[in-house]
């Protein structure tokens, strides 16, 4: 029942990761749905209240869930916290990476301005990169590849970030350091560079964890060619292209 709840949450709130998970081997889906549902719960914590203190308390609640699982405590009675606690214990997932991911969401509370483009990339890495590392480790990936996993996942993280720019801006946040078209191109180029660097890296059982960013190449090339599409909310691909690209990745055994 709890796994079904996690899958339903991901289907509603993160359709790309839902499709990528459904394309993964059956044995990998429980771990991926659990982690992606956790990510959604943490991501929405700062947005369901206007009170910063309450938002921070919600993030702390998830920190406590992870810490209790690390310590072997009983899981909390929550449809995501329960399976997450079991996954942390069963796969010995590192609490420090969870802490990084959760802390990244504090930006959504205070919206601190970024001074440099590198700071934007760092924020994306703390979120999307940490999630990819956790998903990869849950599937049996090599912990020694953490840097490579983060670099490979950053492309999808940047693509999602650029797609969210209009929403974040409307909410009073400043998702870019300079809010220029040149910055959009630079971020797109950085993501495409990471894709090129790691496209042939052997990630073994962790490959389904990286497939969440299967659209990154298309979206980043679009952002580089037409950076105005980002602030105007036009970044995206057709539904047919979205699904066919994923099918091609799965058929080739890549990400």
PASEBA-1860 file (N, C-alpha, C; in nm, 3 decimals):
! residues 255
1> XXXXXXXX> 0.083/-0.120/0.000/0.000/0.000/0.000/0.086/0.125/0.000 ~ 0.193/0.126/0.084/0.277/0.244/0.090/0.355/0.264/-0.040 ~ 0.401/0.155/-0.103/0.471/0.168/-0.230/0.378/0.224/-0.336 ~ 0.253/0.177/-0.337/0.154/0.229/-0.432/0.133/0.379/-0.409 ~ 0.134/0.419/-0.282/0.117/0.562/-0.251/0.236/0.643/-0.302 ~ 0.356/0.589/-0.287/0.475/0.657/-0.339/0.468/0.671/-0.490 ~ 0.430/0.563/-0.558/0.421/0.566/-0.704/0.316/0.667/-0.749 ~ 0.203/0.671/-0.681/0.097/0.765/-0.718/0.143/0.909/-0.697
9> XXXXXXXX> 0.217/0.932/-0.590/0.268/1.066/-0.564/0.364/1.111/-0.673 ~ 0.452/1.021/-0.715/0.547/1.054/-0.821/0.475/1.074/-0.954 ~ 0.375/0.993/-0.981/0.300/1.007/-1.106/0.236/1.145/-1.115 ~ 0.182/1.193/-1.004/0.117/1.324/-1.004/0.217/1.440/-1.004 ~ 0.323/1.425/-0.927/0.410/1.539/-0.905/0.539/1.544/-0.985 ~ 0.579/1.433/-1.045/0.707/1.428/-1.117/0.694/1.332/-1.234 ~ 0.619/1.371/-1.337/0.587/1.277/-1.445/0.709/1.223/-1.521 ~ 0.815/1.301/-1.532/0.934/1.250/-1.602/0.997/1.136/-1.522
17> XXXXXXXX> 1.014/1.156/-1.393/1.072/1.049/-1.312/0.978/0.929/-1.303 ~ 0.848/0.954/-1.308/0.754/0.841/-1.308/0.775/0.756/-1.433 ~ 0.781/0.819/-1.550/0.800/0.743/-1.674/0.935/0.671/-1.673 ~ 1.038/0.741/-1.626/1.171/0.679/-1.623/1.171/0.558/-1.531 ~ 1.099/0.566/-1.420/1.094/0.453/-1.327/1.014/0.338/-1.385 ~ 0.905/0.367/-1.453/0.828/0.261/-1.515/0.907/0.190/-1.626 ~ 1.007/0.260/-1.681/1.091/0.199/-1.784/1.208/0.123/-1.724 ~ 1.225/0.132/-1.593/1.335/0.063/-1.525/1.298/-0.082/-1.499
25> XXXXXXXX> 1.396/-0.167/-1.472/1.365/-0.306/-1.435/1.271/-0.308/-1.315 ~ 1.184/-0.406/-1.311/1.084/-0.413/-1.204/1.149/-0.410/-1.066 ~ 1.262/-0.479/-1.052/1.328/-0.487/-0.922/1.380/-0.352/-0.874 ~ 1.398/-0.257/-0.966/1.452/-0.126/-0.929/1.342/-0.026/-0.892 ~ 1.218/-0.056/-0.926/1.113/0.046/-0.915/1.080/0.085/-0.773 ~ 1.078/-0.009/-0.681/1.041/0.024/-0.543/1.136/0.127/-0.484 ~ 1.266/0.107/-0.502/1.364/0.202/-0.448/1.349/0.339/-0.514 ~ 1.332/0.340/-0.646/1.322/0.468/-0.716/1.195/0.543/-0.678
33> XXXXXXXX> 1.082/0.474/-0.676/0.958/0.541/-0.637/0.966/0.597/-0.495 ~ 1.029/0.522/-0.406/1.041/0.567/-0.267/1.125/0.695/-0.259 ~ 1.239/0.696/-0.324/1.327/0.813/-0.319/1.267/0.933/-0.391 ~ 1.201/0.909/-0.502/1.141/1.021/-0.575/1.021/1.079/-0.500 ~ 0.948/0.993/-0.430/0.837/1.043/-0.347/0.892/1.125/-0.231 ~ 0.999/1.076/-0.168/1.066/1.154/-0.062/1.110/1.290/-0.115 ~ 1.169/1.291/-0.233/1.215/1.417/-0.292/1.099/1.515/-0.310 ~ 0.986/1.466/-0.354/0.869/1.552/-0.371/0.819/1.606/-0.237
41> XXXXXXXX> 0.818/1.519/-0.136/0.773/1.563/-0.003/0.863/1.675/0.050 ~ 0.993/1.659/0.033/1.086/1.762/0.079/1.074/1.888/-0.006 ~ 1.057/1.869/-0.137/1.048/1.984/-0.227/0.926/2.070/-0.199 ~ 0.817/2.009/-0.160/0.695/2.088/-0.140/0.686/2.148/0.000 ~ 0.772/2.103/0.091/0.766/2.153/0.229/0.775/2.305/0.239 ~ 0.864/2.371/0.164/0.871/2.517/0.177/0.755/2.591/0.112 ~ 0.676/2.523/0.031/0.574/2.592/-0.048/0.433/2.577/0.007 ~ 0.412/2.489/0.104/0.276/2.468/0.152/0.244/2.556/0.273
49> XXXXXXXX> 0.337/2.643/0.307/0.313/2.738/0.414/0.389/2.867/0.384 ~ 0.337/2.977/0.430/0.406/3.105/0.414/0.491/3.138/0.536 ~ 0.488/3.051/0.634/0.564/3.074/0.757/0.700/3.003/0.747 ~ 0.809/3.079/0.738/0.941/3.016/0.727/0.971/2.918/0.840 ~ 0.929/2.950/0.961/0.958/2.862/1.074/0.891/2.726/1.056 ~ 0.765/2.728/1.010/0.693/2.602/0.989/0.758/2.523/0.876 ~ 0.800/2.592/0.771/0.867/2.524/0.660/0.995/2.457/0.707 ~ 1.071/2.527/0.791/1.195/2.468/0.843/1.166/2.349/0.935
57> XXXXXXXX> 1.057/2.357/1.007/1.018/2.245/1.093/0.984/2.122/1.008 ~ 0.920/2.145/0.894/0.887/2.033/0.806/1.014/1.968/0.750 ~ 1.110/2.051/0.714/1.237/1.995/0.667/1.308/1.920/0.779 ~ 1.301/1.974/0.900/1.363/1.906/1.014/1.297/1.771/1.040 ~ 1.168/1.764/1.017/1.097/1.637/1.036/1.158/1.528/0.947 ~ 1.191/1.564/0.825/1.252/1.467/0.734/1.395/1.436/0.773 ~ 1.466/1.535/0.825/1.600/1.506/0.878/1.590/1.403/0.990 ~ 1.490/1.418/1.074/1.473/1.324/1.184/1.438/1.185/1.134
65> XXXXXXXX> 1.358/1.178/1.030/1.324/1.047/0.971/1.450/0.975/0.927 ~ 1.538/1.048/0.857/1.663/0.988/0.809/1.751/0.948/0.926 ~ 1.765/1.037/1.024/1.851/1.007/1.140/1.801/0.886/1.217 ~ 1.670/0.874/1.234/1.613/0.760/1.306/1.637/0.630/1.229 ~ 1.627/0.638/1.096/1.654/0.518/1.016/1.801/0.478/1.027 ~ 1.889/0.577/1.025/2.032/0.550/1.042/2.061/0.481/1.175 ~ 1.985/0.523/1.277/2.007/0.469/1.412/1.933/0.338/1.436 ~ 1.859/0.291/1.336/1.786/0.166/1.350/1.653/0.180/1.421
73> XXXXXXXX> 1.603/0.303/1.430/1.475/0.325/1.497/1.357/0.277/1.416 ~ 1.243/0.266/1.482/1.120/0.223/1.414/1.075/0.331/1.316 ~ 1.028/0.293/1.198/0.982/0.392/1.101/0.856/0.464/1.148 ~ 0.844/0.587/1.106/0.725/0.665/1.140/0.607/0.621/1.054 ~ 0.487/0.643/1.110/0.366/0.605/1.039/0.328/0.704/0.932 ~ 0.400/0.701/0.823/0.378/0.795/0.712/0.399/0.717/0.583 ~ 0.317/0.744/0.481/0.319/0.662/0.361/0.451/0.668/0.284 ~ 0.529/0.774/0.303/0.662/0.782/0.240/0.772/0.754/0.340
81> XXXXXXXX> 0.759/0.805/0.463/0.864/0.786/0.564/0.885/0.639/0.596 ~ 0.779/0.559/0.596/0.791/0.417/0.626/0.881/0.345/0.527 ~ 0.846/0.345/0.399/0.932/0.277/0.301/1.070/0.341/0.289 ~ 1.079/0.474/0.311/1.209/0.539/0.305/1.300/0.486/0.415 ~ 1.248/0.476/0.535/1.328/0.425/0.647/1.378/0.284/0.619 ~ 1.290/0.201/0.565/1.330/0.063/0.533/1.439/0.062/0.426 ~ 1.425/0.150/0.326/1.524/0.155/0.219/1.659/0.202/0.272 ~ 1.660/0.303/0.357/1.784/0.353/0.414/1.857/0.242/0.488
89> XXXXXXXX> 1.783/0.166/0.568/1.844/0.058/0.645/1.891/-0.056/0.555 ~ 1.805/-0.096/0.462/1.837/-0.212/0.377/1.955/-0.186/0.284 ~ 1.966/-0.063/0.233/2.072/-0.033/0.136/2.185/0.049/0.197 ~ 2.178/0.075/0.326/2.282/0.153/0.395/2.309/0.285/0.324 ~ 2.203/0.357/0.291/2.218/0.484/0.220/2.274/0.591/0.313 ~ 2.367/0.672/0.263/2.438/0.768/0.348/2.352/0.886/0.393 ~ 2.345/0.903/0.524/2.267/1.013/0.580/2.318/1.149/0.537 ~ 2.450/1.161/0.513/2.507/1.290/0.474/2.451/1.339/0.341
97> XXXXXXXX> 2.428/1.247/0.249/2.374/1.288/0.118/2.228/1.331/0.132 ~ 2.152/1.261/0.215/2.016/1.306/0.244/2.018/1.446/0.305 ~ 2.111/1.469/0.398/2.119/1.599/0.464/2.146/1.710/0.363 ~ 2.233/1.682/0.267/2.263/1.781/0.163/2.139/1.813/0.081 ~ 2.065/1.709/0.043/1.945/1.728/-0.037/1.841/1.811/0.039 ~ 1.820/1.776/0.165/1.719/1.847/0.245/1.760/1.993/0.266 ~ 1.887/2.014/0.297/1.935/2.151/0.320/1.921/2.236/0.195 ~ 1.935/2.175/0.077/1.920/2.251/-0.047/1.784/2.316/-0.056
105> XXXXXXXX> 1.683/2.257/0.007/1.547/2.311/-0.001/1.528/2.435/0.084 ~ 1.625/2.466/0.168/1.613/2.588/0.246/1.618/2.711/0.156 ~ 1.679/2.696/0.038/1.679/2.809/-0.056/1.536/2.846/-0.096 ~ 1.450/2.747/-0.106/1.311/2.776/-0.142/1.240/2.855/-0.034 ~ 1.293/2.852/0.087/1.232/2.928/0.197/1.279/3.072/0.196 ~ 1.412/3.092/0.189/1.463/3.229/0.200/1.493/3.294/0.066 ~ 1.509/3.212/-0.040/1.531/3.269/-0.173/1.654/3.355/-0.183 ~ 1.760/3.321/-0.111/1.882/3.402/-0.114/1.934/3.414/-0.257
113> XXXXXXXX> 1.977/3.535/-0.294/2.024/3.560/-0.430/2.156/3.487/-0.455 ~ 2.173/3.442/-0.578/2.299/3.379/-0.619/2.394/3.487/-0.670 ~ 2.517/3.482/-0.626/2.615/3.581/-0.669/2.679/3.544/-0.803 ~ 2.692/3.414/-0.828/2.761/3.367/-0.948/2.685/3.252/-1.011 ~ 2.713/3.228/-1.138/2.653/3.113/-1.206/2.694/2.983/-1.139 ~ 2.817/2.979/-1.087/2.864/2.859/-1.018/2.779/2.829/-0.895 ~ 2.725/2.933/-0.833/2.639/2.912/-0.716/2.506/2.848/-0.757 ~ 2.456/2.885/-0.874/2.334/2.822/-0.926/2.359/2.674/-0.951
121> XXXXXXXX> 2.472/2.644/-1.014/2.506/2.504/-1.041/2.522/2.427/-0.912 ~ 2.584/2.490/-0.812/2.600/2.424/-0.683/2.467/2.391/-0.618 ~ 2.373/2.483/-0.627/2.240/2.459/-0.570/2.170/2.343/-0.641 ~ 2.181/2.339/-0.773/2.120/2.230/-0.850/2.184/2.097/-0.814 ~ 2.316/2.098/-0.799/2.386/1.975/-0.763/2.343/1.924/-0.626 ~ 2.327/2.015/-0.529/2.287/1.972/-0.395/2.150/1.904/-0.397 ~ 2.064/1.947/-0.488/1.933/1.885/-0.500/1.933/1.767/-0.594 ~ 1.939/1.794/-0.724/1.930/1.688/-0.826/2.048/1.592/-0.818
129> XXXXXXXX> 2.167/1.644/-0.792/2.284/1.558/-0.784/2.276/1.461/-0.667 ~ 2.234/1.512/-0.552/2.223/1.426/-0.434/2.117/1.319/-0.454 ~ 2.005/1.356/-0.515/1.900/1.258/-0.541/1.950/1.148/-0.634 ~ 2.025/1.186/-0.737/2.078/1.086/-0.830/2.176/0.992/-0.761 ~ 2.259/1.045/-0.671/2.353/0.961/-0.598/2.278/0.861/-0.511 ~ 2.178/0.908/-0.439/2.100/0.818/-0.353/2.031/0.710/-0.436 ~ 1.972/0.749/-0.549/1.904/0.652/-0.634/2.003/0.551/-0.689 ~ 2.120/0.598/-0.730/2.221/0.508/-0.785/2.269/0.408/-0.680
137> XXXXXXXX> 2.296/0.457/-0.560/2.342/0.367/-0.453/2.233/0.267/-0.415 ~ 2.109/0.310/-0.417/1.999/0.220/-0.383/1.987/0.106/-0.484 ~ 2.034/0.130/-0.607/2.028/0.027/-0.711/2.155/-0.055/-0.719 ~ 2.249/-0.030/-0.629/2.372/-0.106/-0.630/2.487/-0.039/-0.701 ~ 2.475/0.092/-0.725/2.582/0.166/-0.788/2.705/0.176/-0.698 ~ 2.815/0.217/-0.758/2.944/0.223/-0.689/2.958/0.358/-0.618 ~ 2.977/0.355/-0.486/2.992/0.479/-0.410/3.114/0.559/-0.455 ~ 3.215/0.492/-0.510/3.334/0.561/-0.557/3.306/0.648/-0.679
145> XXXXXXXX> 3.190/0.629/-0.741/3.154/0.707/-0.859/3.068/0.828/-0.824 ~ 3.065/0.869/-0.699/2.974/0.977/-0.661/2.997/1.104/-0.744 ~ 3.121/1.144/-0.763/3.148/1.266/-0.841/3.097/1.251/-0.984 ~ 3.126/1.137/-1.046/3.081/1.113/-1.183/2.929/1.111/-1.191 ~ 2.864/1.050/-1.092/2.718/1.046/-1.090/2.660/1.186/-1.079 ~ 2.718/1.267/-0.993/2.670/1.405/-0.979/2.687/1.483/-1.109 ~ 2.801/1.466/-1.172/2.826/1.538/-1.296/2.732/1.491/-1.406 ~ 2.707/1.361/-1.412/2.616/1.309/-1.513/2.473/1.356/-1.490
153> XXXXXXXX> 2.433/1.367/-1.364/2.296/1.406/-1.331/2.272/1.555/-1.340 ~ 2.379/1.636/-1.342/2.360/1.781/-1.337/2.289/1.833/-1.462 ~ 2.306/1.765/-1.575/2.240/1.810/-1.697/2.089/1.809/-1.682 ~ 2.036/1.697/-1.629/1.892/1.692/-1.606/1.848/1.792/-1.502 ~ 1.933/1.813/-1.400/1.899/1.912/-1.298/1.892/2.052/-1.354 ~ 1.988/2.087/-1.440/1.986/2.220/-1.502/1.865/2.236/-1.592 ~ 1.835/2.133/-1.671/1.718/2.141/-1.759/1.590/2.164/-1.679 ~ 1.572/2.090/-1.570/1.453/2.109/-1.487/1.452/2.248/-1.422
161> XXXXXXXX> 1.569/2.294/-1.381/1.579/2.426/-1.319/1.538/2.536/-1.419 ~ 1.589/2.525/-1.541/1.554/2.624/-1.643/1.405/2.621/-1.674 ~ 1.345/2.502/-1.675/1.202/2.494/-1.700/1.122/2.558/-1.586 ~ 1.180/2.558/-1.466/1.110/2.612/-1.350/1.131/2.763/-1.332 ~ 1.218/2.823/-1.413/1.250/2.965/-1.395/1.126/3.054/-1.390 ~ 1.030/3.042/-1.483/0.914/3.132/-1.475/0.835/3.115/-1.345 ~ 0.817/2.991/-1.301/0.741/2.966/-1.178/0.815/3.022/-1.057 ~ 0.944/2.999/-1.048/1.022/3.049/-0.936/1.024/3.201/-0.935
169> XXXXXXXX> 1.038/3.260/-1.052/1.039/3.406/-1.060/0.905/3.465/-1.016 ~ 0.797/3.404/-1.059/0.664/3.451/-1.020/0.641/3.439/-0.871 ~ 0.712/3.343/-0.808/0.698/3.322/-0.663/0.791/3.413/-0.583 ~ 0.861/3.503/-0.652/0.947/3.597/-0.582/1.088/3.549/-0.559 ~ 1.127/3.439/-0.623/1.262/3.389/-0.611/1.346/3.437/-0.729 ~ 1.477/3.434/-0.713/1.569/3.472/-0.820/1.651/3.350/-0.857 ~ 1.603/3.268/-0.948/1.669/3.140/-0.977/1.799/3.150/-1.056 ~ 1.829/3.268/-1.109/1.952/3.288/-1.183/2.035/3.398/-1.118
177> XXXXXXXX> 2.166/3.390/-1.135/2.253/3.489/-1.072/2.240/3.626/-1.139 ~ 2.231/3.626/-1.272/2.230/3.752/-1.345/2.104/3.773/-1.427 ~ 2.026/3.667/-1.444/1.901/3.673/-1.520/1.923/3.728/-1.661 ~ 2.028/3.681/-1.726/2.057/3.723/-1.863/2.047/3.602/-1.955 ~ 2.030/3.631/-2.084/2.026/3.521/-2.181/2.162/3.454/-2.191 ~ 2.267/3.531/-2.170/2.402/3.472/-2.172/2.417/3.370/-2.061 ~ 2.359/3.398/-1.945/2.368/3.301/-1.835/2.293/3.174/-1.869 ~ 2.178/3.187/-1.932/2.102/3.069/-1.973/2.188/2.983/-2.066
185> XXXXXXXX> 2.252/3.047/-2.163/2.338/2.971/-2.254/2.453/2.904/-2.180 ~ 2.512/2.977/-2.086/2.624/2.920/-2.012/2.581/2.797/-1.931 ~ 2.466/2.805/-1.867/2.417/2.691/-1.790/2.387/2.573/-1.882 ~ 2.325/2.602/-1.996/2.295/2.496/-2.092/2.424/2.432/-2.142 ~ 2.523/2.513/-2.173/2.652/2.460/-2.219/2.718/2.374/-2.113 ~ 2.710/2.418/-1.988/2.770/2.340/-1.880/2.705/2.202/-1.871 ~ 2.572/2.198/-1.874/2.502/2.070/-1.868/2.535/1.981/-1.986 ~ 2.539/2.038/-2.105/2.571/1.958/-2.223/2.715/1.906/-2.215
193> XXXXXXXX> 2.803/1.987/-2.157/2.941/1.942/-2.139/2.951/1.822/-2.047 ~ 2.872/1.822/-1.941/2.872/1.709/-1.849/2.813/1.584/-1.914 ~ 2.711/1.604/-1.997/2.656/1.490/-2.071/2.763/1.429/-2.160 ~ 2.833/1.513/-2.234/2.935/1.464/-2.326/3.048/1.394/-2.249 ~ 3.084/1.446/-2.132/3.193/1.387/-2.055/3.161/1.247/-2.007 ~ 3.033/1.224/-1.972/2.999/1.098/-1.905/2.908/1.006/-1.986 ~ 2.881/1.042/-2.109/2.788/0.957/-2.187/2.837/0.814/-2.198 ~ 2.968/0.794/-2.202/3.022/0.658/-2.216/3.077/0.603/-2.084
201> XXXXXXXX> 3.055/0.673/-1.974/3.099/0.621/-1.845/3.016/0.499/-1.808 ~ 3.081/0.397/-1.756/3.009/0.276/-1.718/2.948/0.288/-1.580 ~ 2.817/0.306/-1.574/2.750/0.321/-1.445/2.679/0.193/-1.400 ~ 2.686/0.088/-1.480/2.633/-0.041/-1.440/2.489/-0.036/-1.392 ~ 2.461/-0.092/-1.272/2.323/-0.099/-1.223/2.263/0.037/-1.190 ~ 2.346/0.142/-1.188/2.295/0.276/-1.156/2.230/0.345/-1.276 ~ 2.239/0.287/-1.394/2.187/0.354/-1.514/2.041/0.396/-1.500 ~ 1.950/0.311/-1.448/1.810/0.357/-1.435/1.796/0.481/-1.348
209> XXXXXXXX> 1.889/0.502/-1.255/1.881/0.620/-1.169/1.912/0.748/-1.247 ~ 1.991/0.736/-1.353/2.027/0.853/-1.433/1.927/0.880/-1.544 ~ 1.839/0.784/-1.571/1.744/0.802/-1.680/1.639/0.908/-1.650 ~ 1.632/0.951/-1.524/1.536/1.058/-1.491/1.564/1.184/-1.572 ~ 1.689/1.200/-1.618/1.723/1.317/-1.698/1.734/1.288/-1.845 ~ 1.655/1.194/-1.894/1.671/1.153/-2.033/1.640/1.264/-2.132 ~ 1.562/1.365/-2.092/1.528/1.474/-2.184/1.629/1.587/-2.182 ~ 1.730/1.577/-2.097/1.821/1.690/-2.075/1.885/1.740/-2.204
217> XXXXXXXX> 1.934/1.648/-2.287/2.001/1.690/-2.409/1.911/1.776/-2.496 ~ 1.788/1.731/-2.520/1.695/1.808/-2.603/1.666/1.945/-2.543 ~ 1.639/1.948/-2.413/1.601/2.073/-2.348/1.717/2.172/-2.341 ~ 1.836/2.123/-2.312/1.951/2.212/-2.303/1.993/2.265/-2.440 ~ 1.982/2.184/-2.542/2.012/2.234/-2.677/1.912/2.341/-2.717 ~ 1.787/2.322/-2.678/1.684/2.422/-2.707/1.715/2.552/-2.632 ~ 1.754/2.540/-2.505/1.785/2.659/-2.425/1.906/2.733/-2.481 ~ 2.003/2.660/-2.529/2.122/2.723/-2.587/2.088/2.796/-2.717
225> XXXXXXXX> 2.004/2.734/-2.800/1.970/2.794/-2.928/1.868/2.908/-2.913 ~ 1.780/2.897/-2.814/1.673/2.996/-2.795/1.660/3.027/-2.645 ~ 1.755/3.098/-2.587/1.752/3.122/-2.442/1.630/3.200/-2.395 ~ 1.568/3.276/-2.486/1.449/3.351/-2.448/1.333/3.257/-2.414 ~ 1.341/3.133/-2.460/1.236/3.036/-2.428/1.229/3.008/-2.279 ~ 1.339/3.029/-2.207/1.341/3.000/-2.063/1.254/3.098/-1.986 ~ 1.280/3.230/-1.990/1.194/3.321/-1.915/1.050/3.325/-1.966 ~ 1.031/3.291/-2.093/0.896/3.292/-2.150/0.821/3.162/-2.126
233> XXXXXXXX> 0.886/3.063/-2.065/0.819/2.937/-2.035/0.791/2.852/-2.156 ~ 0.872/2.862/-2.261/0.849/2.785/-2.383/0.941/2.664/-2.394 ~ 1.023/2.641/-2.293/1.117/2.530/-2.299/1.041/2.398/-2.285 ~ 1.063/2.308/-2.378/0.992/2.180/-2.371/0.995/2.108/-2.504 ~ 0.949/1.985/-2.503/0.941/1.904/-2.624/0.800/1.849/-2.638 ~ 0.770/1.799/-2.755/0.639/1.739/-2.776/0.627/1.611/-2.693 ~ 0.504/1.569/-2.665/0.482/1.447/-2.589/0.537/1.326/-2.664 ~ 0.521/1.325/-2.795/0.572/1.214/-2.875/0.725/1.207/-2.864
241> XXXXXXXX> 0.790/1.322/-2.876/0.936/1.327/-2.866/0.981/1.283/-2.726 ~ 0.909/1.328/-2.625/0.941/1.293/-2.486/0.943/1.142/-2.466 ~ 0.840/1.074/-2.512/0.829/0.930/-2.491/0.924/0.850/-2.581 ~ 0.938/0.894/-2.705/1.025/0.821/-2.798/1.171/0.829/-2.755 ~ 1.210/0.944/-2.701/1.349/0.957/-2.655/1.377/0.861/-2.541 ~ 1.282/0.848/-2.449/1.300/0.753/-2.338/1.306/0.611/-2.390 ~ 1.217/0.576/-2.483/1.217/0.440/-2.539/1.351/0.409/-2.604 ~ 1.407/0.507/-2.674/1.535/0.486/-2.740/1.646/0.463/-2.638
249> XXXXXXX> 1.644/0.539/-2.528/1.744/0.521/-2.424/1.736/0.379/-2.365 ~ 1.615/0.335/-2.337/1.597/0.202/-2.278/1.640/0.094/-2.376 ~ 1.603/0.108/-2.500/1.636/0.008/-2.601/1.787/-0.007/-2.618 ~ 1.858/0.109/-2.607/2.004/0.106/-2.621/2.076/0.070/-2.492 ~ 1.999/0.063/-2.383/2.060/0.031/-2.253/2.137/0.145/-2.193 ~ 2.108/0.268/-2.238/2.180/0.384/-2.187/2.091/0.474/-2.105 ~ 2.139/0.593/-2.078/2.063/0.688/-1.997/2.055/0.824/-2.065
END
